[in-house]
Amino acid sequence: MTRKSCAIYTTGFVCAHLLIVGIALVIALYIISSHLSSKLKKEVTLTERGQVFESWKNPPPSYLEYYFFNVTNPEVFMAGGKASVKQIGPYTYRVHSSRENVTFLENGTKVYALNPKTFVFVPEKSVGDPQVDIVRTVNIPLVVSEWIAMTRSRETIMNKLDIKLFMTRTVHEVLWGFKDPLLTKLHSTKPEVDEYFGLMWKKNDALEGESVSHNGEQNYLDYVKIDMWNVLREMSWSSSNQSNGTYGTFFHPLTNVNESLYIFAAELCRFIHLAYVEEVEVKGIQAYRFAPRGNVLTSPQNNPANPTNCVPAGECLGTGVLKVREGAPIVVSFPHFYQADPAYINAIDGLNPNKEEHETYLDLQPMTGVPIRTSKRAQLNMILKRVTGFPKTRNIAETIFPIMFVNEMATIDDEPAAQMRSLLSLILRKT
């Protein structure tokens, strides 16, 4: 595989799964010991006969909610005014993840696996039918680099096809794909370009990638840490981002409040840094809450560790947004530009960022390293600006325009929560 395999393509982007989390109670079944710390460090390893292997291979499903920003005044925006949006959603899908073709490497100290995913719509957790409900959003195929590169007869072609900056499609089409007239025209001269576009196009029942992870046998702190993703040890296209985290489904046991957790975001090809926030209680279980540091999406002027906001060199974005692919106008943020520069929030009417609805967090039972409640939230945006050869855009102001955001969540079920409470109580009596 090549570095391209770790990129987000301009005709299909998924801003999901920055912090993919499962609940793996089975770890707790092996922790009762008079020598608790040493036993945990020794026994919690990823081996074929180990106590956690099956839960690692087939983690419990999570739920993924999609929310869209429906544009209510496209004519005003095209005339140079401020766009107004209305949030619609959620449209909820059950996400099934597994690991296939599992192979142990280097005397069993590392493990290779393929990572397929399946998405199943859950109507009872959704506001409507995605195949019926309509959303007006940015015409993403229009603004991607491959189409912009077509300079000859651009205005003629767009007029002939009646192309507009905003498109109206069903939620299902925007997510899972539709045949786009611009891409079809481009396909006629560049056959390698797909005629179909969708934020999740070709992502259902498909491989997310392939990975090699540490099994924790040599060092319990390396338990399930990713060694390589798609044959890469450096994950970012713009800076050194070494493999040093997990998928978020498991962590090493005996986690403490001074640690930093790193979780791999496959579609961004980078790790997200989480820090301890506070102690919380989930269904009677004490847990440590970890959340992204305030400087995760800080501008590079204030946080030099974020050079991805200056690609190409000198073209920097402000705090709260992050470029995810060089050459494409794709930007991610927290929902409603939570914790972002107020300029991004004030540029669009209808946004209401708040911590309760838009913060990403992970609640971890520290003794076992098991996440017992999580909520991953991330937003997809497009950089909109005037398009050369497309007079309809001559009056618009450059804007980072929100498309949709996702909330991936998982909480320990009542029965395993009761089992964990009993086990932890027993451990405390024995130690």
TORZARO-998558 format. One line per field, with one value per residue (C-alpha): residue number from 1; y, z, x. Coordinates in Angstrom, 3 decimals, padded with zeros to 6 digits. Each point is the difference from the previous one (the first is absolute). Layout:
N
resi = NUM; ...;
north = Y; ...;
up = Z; ...;
east = X; ...;
//
This chain:
431
resi = 1; 2; 3; 4; 5; 6; 7; 8; 9; 10; 11; 12; 13; 14; 15; 16; 17; 18; 19; 20; 21; 22; 23; 24; 25; 26; 27; 28; 29; 30; 31; 32; 33; 34; 35; 36; 37; 38; 39; 40; 41; 42; 43; 44; 45; 46; 47; 48; 49; 50; 51; 52; 53; 54; 55; 56; 57; 58; 59; 60; 61; 62; 63; 64; 65; 66; 67; 68; 69; 70; 71; 72; 73; 74; 75; 76; 77; 78; 79; 80; 81; 82; 83; 84; 85; 86; 87; 88; 89; 90; 91; 92; 93; 94; 95; 96; 97; 98; 99; 100; 101; 102; 103; 104; 105; 106; 107; 108; 109; 110; 111; 112; 113; 114; 115; 116; 117; 118; 119; 120; 121; 122; 123; 124; 125; 126; 127; 128; 129; 130; 131; 132; 133; 134; 135; 136; 137; 138; 139; 140; 141; 142; 143; 144; 145; 146; 147; 148; 149; 150; 151; 152; 153; 154; 155; 156; 157; 158; 159; 160; 161; 162; 163; 164; 165; 166; 167; 168; 169; 170; 171; 172; 173; 174; 175; 176; 177; 178; 179; 180; 181; 182; 183; 184; 185; 186; 187; 188; 189; 190; 191; 192; 193; 194; 195; 196; 197; 198; 199; 200; 201; 202; 203; 204; 205; 206; 207; 208; 209; 210; 211; 212; 213; 214; 215; 216; 217; 218; 219; 220; 221; 222; 223; 224; 225; 226; 227; 228; 229; 230; 231; 232; 233; 234; 235; 236; 237; 238; 239; 240; 241; 242; 243; 244; 245; 246; 247; 248; 249; 250; 251; 252; 253; 254; 255; 256; 257; 258; 259; 260; 261; 262; 263; 264; 265; 266; 267; 268; 269; 270; 271; 272; 273; 274; 275; 276; 277; 278; 279; 280; 281; 282; 283; 284; 285; 286; 287; 288; 289; 290; 291; 292; 293; 294; 295; 296; 297; 298; 299; 300; 301; 302; 303; 304; 305; 306; 307; 308; 309; 310; 311; 312; 313; 314; 315; 316; 317; 318; 319; 320; 321; 322; 323; 324; 325; 326; 327; 328; 329; 330; 331; 332; 333; 334; 335; 336; 337; 338; 339; 340; 341; 342; 343; 344; 345; 346; 347; 348; 349; 350; 351; 352; 353; 354; 355; 356; 357; 358; 359; 360; 361; 362; 363; 364; 365; 366; 367; 368; 369; 370; 371; 372; 373; 374; 375; 376; 377; 378; 379; 380; 381; 382; 383; 384; 385; 386; 387; 388; 389; 390; 391; 392; 393; 394; 395; 396; 397; 398; 399; 400; 401; 402; 403; 404; 405; 406; 407; 408; 409; 410; 411; 412; 413; 414; 415; 416; 417; 418; 419; 420; 421; 422; 423; 424; 425; 426; 427; 428; 429; 430; 431;
north = 000.000; 003.623; 003.216; 000.720; -002.835; 002.106; 003.032; 001.232; 000.182; 003.153; -001.750; -001.853; 001.041; -001.543; 001.967; -002.699; -002.298; 002.517; -001.951; -003.463; -001.537; -003.404; -001.395; -003.027; -001.192; -003.338; 001.552; 000.333; -003.759; -000.492; 002.607; -001.551; -000.645; 000.717; 001.434; 002.099; 002.331; -002.617; -002.428; 002.568; 000.992; -003.625; -001.436; 002.775; -000.753; -000.546; -003.695; -002.493; -001.840; 003.149; 001.252; 003.106; -001.374; -000.674; 003.428; 001.637; -002.005; 000.599; 003.111; 000.945; 002.326; 003.739; 002.540; 002.759; 003.022; 002.253; 003.614; 002.240; 003.779; 000.835; 003.304; 002.168; 003.115; -000.947; 003.072; 002.348; -001.703; 000.063; 003.749; 000.575; -000.306; -002.302; -003.584; -001.420; -003.693; -002.232; -003.216; -003.158; -003.435; -002.333; -002.750; -002.884; -003.068; -002.989; -000.489; -003.544; -000.298; -003.120; -001.145; -002.599; -001.970; 000.303; -001.018; 000.110; 001.394; 000.276; -002.981; 000.977; 003.460; 001.775; -000.798; 000.829; 000.412; 001.349; 002.402; -000.213; 002.049; -000.312; 002.686; -000.882; 002.701; 000.131; 001.680; 000.070; 002.183; 002.332; 003.036; -001.244; -002.115; 000.903; -001.208; 002.506; 002.975; 002.778; 002.143; 003.034; 000.108; 001.033; -001.549; -001.703; -001.489; 003.555; 001.262; -002.960; 000.492; -002.431; 001.951; 003.386; -001.135; -000.123; 003.493; -000.336; 000.670; -000.135; 002.667; -001.515; -003.453; 001.252; 002.019; -002.947; -002.286; 002.733; -000.375; 001.958; 000.480; -001.731; -003.317; -001.564; -003.742; -002.612; -000.695; -003.510; 001.354; 002.439; -002.762; -003.103; 001.381; 001.190; 000.410; 003.593; 001.817; 001.899; -003.127; -001.823; 002.748; -000.159; -003.792; 000.258; 001.516; -001.513; -003.567; -000.413; 002.492; -001.680; 001.219; -000.433; 002.173; -000.593; 000.843; -003.725; -001.260; -003.522; 000.090; -002.473; -003.682; 001.105; -000.126; 003.055; -001.103; -002.463; 000.304; -001.466; 000.412; -000.856; -002.764; 001.445; -003.044; 001.847; 003.131; 000.288; 003.727; -000.978; -002.192; 000.271; 003.066; 000.337; -000.704; 000.521; 001.060; -000.886; -000.666; 003.490; 000.925; 003.743; 000.781; 003.621; 001.326; 003.287; -000.752; -002.750; -001.783; -003.209; -003.054; 000.273; -000.661; -002.478; -000.203; 001.007; -003.385; -001.041; 001.624; -001.415; -000.784; 002.199; 003.289; 003.076; 003.630; 001.231; -001.989; 001.228; -002.283; -000.069; -001.362; -000.670; 001.697; -002.155; 002.424; 002.837; -002.204; 001.512; -000.464; 002.108; 000.938; -000.367; 001.244; -000.684; 002.356; -001.307; -003.038; -001.027; -002.763; -002.166; -002.412; -000.172; -000.478; 002.562; 001.074; 002.535; 002.383; 000.807; 002.637; 001.765; 002.688; 003.561; 000.383; -003.012; 002.300; 003.152; 002.056; -000.846; 003.436; -001.079; -003.729; -000.913; -003.657; 000.811; 000.771; -001.691; 003.314; 001.554; -002.177; 001.179; 001.979; 003.443; -000.740; -000.362; -000.443; 001.319; -001.743; -002.736; -001.349; -002.485; -000.751; -003.716; -000.319; 002.044; 001.498; -000.514; 002.576; -002.427; 001.172; -001.679; 001.565; -000.775; 000.341; 003.533; 001.151; -000.720; 001.421; 001.674; 003.595; 002.031; 001.242; -003.441; -000.169; 003.530; -000.525; -002.307; 000.581; -002.979; -001.305; -000.528; -001.652; -001.386; -002.472; -002.343; -000.754; 000.467; -001.130; -003.256; -002.126; -003.504; -001.389; -002.681; -002.491; 000.484; -003.351; -002.052; 002.517; -000.545; 002.946; -000.121; 003.100; 002.043; 002.683; 000.948; 003.125; 001.509; 002.300; 000.075; 003.412; 001.312; 003.111; 002.019; 002.800; 001.502; -002.489; 001.280; -000.366; -000.335; 003.525; -001.117; -000.060; 003.458; 001.598; -002.634; 000.580; -002.694; -002.140; -003.257; -001.502; -002.760; -003.096; -002.500; -001.379; -003.436; -001.300; -003.519; -001.270; -003.097; -000.684; -003.175; -002.008; -000.549; -003.680; 000.302; 003.179; -001.985; -002.693; 002.574; 001.645; -003.380; -000.869; 003.343; -000.255; -003.461; 001.254; 002.836; -002.472; -002.183; 002.798;
up = 000.000; -000.434; 001.925; -002.181; 001.766; 003.175; -001.615; -000.262; -003.648; -001.358; -001.312; 003.213; 003.582; 003.267; 003.155; 002.219; 002.473; 001.327; 003.413; -000.717; 003.354; 001.132; 003.424; 000.915; 003.456; -000.488; 001.204; 003.475; 000.297; 000.356; 002.531; 003.404; 001.635; 003.236; -002.173; -002.120; -001.780; -001.032; -000.998; -002.216; -001.697; -000.688; -000.977; -002.002; -003.328; -003.470; -000.730; -001.820; 003.225; 002.100; 001.910; -002.147; -003.470; -001.009; 001.162; -001.893; -003.123; 000.159; 002.112; 000.880; -002.483; 000.517; -001.269; -002.463; -000.252; -003.065; 000.208; -003.071; -000.415; -002.345; -001.816; 000.244; -001.979; -002.891; -002.034; 002.792; 000.283; -003.772; 000.054; 002.584; 003.202; 002.977; -000.407; 002.389; 000.881; 001.959; 001.601; -000.943; 001.482; 001.432; -002.596; 001.998; -001.124; 001.950; -000.768; -000.021; 000.054; -000.070; -000.738; -002.660; -001.318; 003.452; -000.101; 002.809; -000.909; 001.572; 002.344; 000.878; 001.344; -002.774; -001.771; -003.549; -000.951; -002.653; 001.295; -001.745; 001.011; -000.545; 000.564; 000.661; 000.162; 003.294; -000.653; 003.650; 000.869; -002.998; -000.763; -003.395; -003.063; -001.657; -003.362; 000.210; 001.989; -002.069; 000.866; -001.805; 000.381; -001.770; -003.430; 001.072; -003.415; -001.382; 002.383; 000.075; -001.663; -002.893; -001.356; 000.658; -002.097; -003.074; -001.388; -003.576; -000.654; 003.719; -000.048; -003.082; 001.563; 003.302; -001.717; -002.186; 003.018; 002.091; 002.750; 003.236; 003.059; 002.155; -000.779; 001.269; 000.628; 002.343; 003.147; -001.303; -003.240; 001.772; 002.289; -002.164; -003.483; -003.215; -003.614; -000.350; -003.368; 000.498; 000.925; -002.924; -002.327; 001.580; -000.234; -003.782; -000.227; 003.172; 000.343; 003.364; 001.535; 001.493; -001.334; 003.436; 003.081; 003.607; 003.363; 000.768; -003.593; -000.049; 003.784; 000.951; 000.153; -000.870; 001.433; 001.982; -000.240; 001.276; 003.170; 002.127; 003.785; 003.035; 002.198; 003.252; 000.881; -000.001; 001.669; 001.396; -000.870; -003.697; 000.282; -003.309; -001.105; -003.777; -001.500; -003.652; -001.931; -003.699; 000.177; 001.393; 003.310; -000.655; -000.248; -001.093; -003.513; 001.316; 003.110; 001.983; 001.856; 001.326; 000.883; 003.746; 000.726; -000.196; -001.818; 003.220; 000.601; 002.562; 002.099; 002.251; 003.599; 002.975; -001.819; 002.096; -000.146; -001.102; -003.223; -003.461; -002.187; -003.766; -002.237; -003.693; -002.436; -003.109; -002.433; 001.173; 000.078; 003.326; 003.751; 002.251; 003.400; 003.095; 003.508; 003.390; 000.889; 003.071; 001.820; -000.981; 000.828; -002.644; 001.218; 003.428; -001.367; 000.701; -003.158; -001.242; -002.666; -002.750; -002.660; -002.731; 001.325; -000.714; -002.414; -002.196; -002.704; 001.027; -002.792; -000.740; 001.222; 003.503; -000.321; -002.331; 000.241; -002.396; -003.279; -001.961; 000.174; -002.224; -003.115; -002.434; 001.898; 001.006; -000.461; 003.629; 001.541; 003.399; 003.264; 000.036; -003.542; -001.621; -003.624; -000.720; -003.548; -001.944; -003.131; 001.044; 001.706; 002.789; 003.615; 003.251; 003.298; 003.044; -000.582; -000.461; 000.121; 003.738; 001.441; -003.347; -000.854; 000.412; -003.573; -001.332; 002.224; -000.810; -003.756; -000.060; 001.570; 001.814; 001.885; 003.769; 001.329; 003.537; 002.096; 000.875; -003.601; -001.832; 002.181; -000.714; 003.044; 001.163; 003.460; 000.924; 002.881; 000.993; 001.614; -003.032; -002.789; -001.236; -001.498; 001.541; -001.642; -002.957; -002.344; -003.077; -001.802; -003.128; -002.775; -003.725; -001.656; -003.441; -000.837; -002.324; -002.116; -003.444; -002.813; -003.027; -003.097; 002.047; 000.134; 002.329; 002.823; -000.596; 002.987; 002.675; 002.909; 000.796; 002.702; 001.821; -000.562; 002.253; -001.792; 002.735; 003.298; 001.562; 003.526; 000.588; 003.405; 002.144; 003.621; 002.005; 000.218; 003.332; 000.408; -000.618; 002.112; 002.914; -000.527; -000.047; 003.197; 001.754; -001.262; 000.970; 003.447; 000.446; -001.107; 002.523; 002.785; -001.042; -000.292;
east = 000.000; 000.995; -000.403; -003.028; -001.816; 000.080; -001.639; -003.556; -000.972; -001.579; -003.105; -000.754; 000.590; -001.008; 000.472; -000.821; 001.652; 002.684; -000.472; -001.456; -000.977; -001.291; -000.788; 002.138; -000.978; 001.736; 003.268; -001.450; -000.496; 003.734; 001.000; -000.794; 003.351; 001.823; 002.782; -002.310; 002.416; 002.533; -002.761; -001.683; 003.231; 000.839; -003.367; -001.678; 001.641; -001.384; 000.544; -002.191; -000.788; -000.087; -003.002; -000.481; 000.663; -003.609; -001.197; 002.858; -000.800; -003.766; -000.700; -003.587; -001.749; -000.215; -002.523; 000.808; -002.299; 000.143; -001.200; -000.193; -000.006; -002.860; 000.611; -003.129; 001.046; 002.311; -000.991; 001.090; 003.381; 000.536; -000.717; 002.734; -002.030; 000.327; -001.182; -002.584; -000.189; -002.352; 001.212; -001.915; 000.518; 000.940; 000.086; 001.395; 001.937; 001.242; 003.689; 001.367; 003.784; 002.128; 003.526; 000.635; 002.989; 001.580; 003.671; 002.568; 003.435; 003.461; -000.323; -003.547; 000.860; -001.906; -003.249; -001.140; -003.668; -002.341; -002.659; -003.417; -003.049; -003.737; -002.668; -003.664; -002.687; -001.947; -003.390; -001.110; 003.002; -000.442; -002.167; -001.133; 000.661; 003.332; -001.311; -002.871; 001.288; 001.601; 003.005; 001.427; 003.764; 003.193; 000.490; 003.207; 000.925; -000.003; 002.662; 002.377; 003.350; -000.450; -002.974; 001.572; 002.980; -002.253; 000.498; -001.174; -003.664; -000.711; -002.700; -001.639; -000.096; -001.404; -002.705; -000.925; -000.289; -001.705; 002.593; -000.477; 002.202; -002.610; -001.644; -003.226; 000.137; -001.406; 001.982; 000.658; 001.463; 002.303; 001.245; 000.120; 000.336; -001.652; 001.060; 001.169; -000.219; 003.267; 001.919; -001.576; 001.245; 003.447; -000.030; -000.362; 003.502; 001.501; -001.318; 001.723; -002.452; -003.061; -003.363; -001.565; 000.367; -000.982; 001.503; -000.053; 000.243; 001.458; 000.473; -002.745; 000.963; 003.517; 003.490; 001.026; 003.614; 002.587; 002.022; 002.766; -000.335; 002.117; -001.389; 001.392; 002.083; 003.323; -001.390; -003.518; 000.002; 000.114; -003.092; -001.996; 001.969; 000.135; 003.424; -000.982; -003.080; -000.124; 003.755; 000.650; 001.601; -000.344; -003.687; -000.233; 000.515; 001.299; 002.016; 001.627; -002.780; 001.500; -002.060; -000.531; -003.672; -002.854; -003.339; -001.759; -001.640; 002.630; 002.696; 002.660; -001.058; 000.833; -000.520; 000.769; -001.077; 003.419; -000.043; -000.849; -002.090; 000.397; -002.737; 000.395; -002.359; 000.264; -001.639; 002.260; 003.108; 000.994; -000.252; -002.208; 001.425; -002.230; 000.813; -001.588; -002.860; -001.814; -001.338; -003.543; -002.451; -001.675; -002.690; 001.621; 003.528; 002.702; 001.815; 002.523; -001.217; 002.485; -000.641; 002.000; 002.299; -001.022; 002.912; -000.834; -001.398; 001.843; 001.527; 003.667; 001.043; -001.076; 000.697; 002.893; -001.075; -002.857; 001.824; -002.785; -001.849; 002.687; -000.104; 001.143; 002.617; -001.183; -003.711; -001.038; -003.424; -001.024; -000.737; -002.620; 000.306; 002.351; 000.838; -000.111; 001.283; 002.506; -001.525; -003.627; -002.256; -000.962; 000.161; -001.047; -000.999; -002.068; -003.795; -001.319; 003.664; 000.129; 003.266; 000.758; 000.827; -003.241; 000.453; -000.950; -003.085; -001.148; 000.389; -003.055; -003.424; -001.521; 003.044; -000.114; 003.174; -000.153; 001.972; -002.874; -000.964; 003.284; 002.921; 001.838; 000.847; 000.886; -000.844; 002.527; -000.055; 003.649; 000.773; -000.992; 000.606; -003.563; -001.971; -003.481; -001.525; 001.136; -001.188; 002.019; -001.167; 001.487; -001.182; 000.737; 000.354; 000.912; 001.991; -002.234; 001.406; -000.459; 000.476; 001.889; -002.148; -003.195; -001.539; -002.790; 002.560; 001.466; -001.770; 000.512; 002.377; 002.549; -001.581; 000.688; -003.420; -001.440; -001.321; -000.808; 001.240; 000.075; -000.396; 001.291; -000.989; 000.125; -000.965; 000.442; -003.241; -001.761; 000.906; 003.752; -000.008; -001.437; 002.638; 002.769; -001.267; 000.032; 003.470; 001.470; -001.584; 001.515; 003.411; -000.078; -000.766; 002.938; 002.570;
//
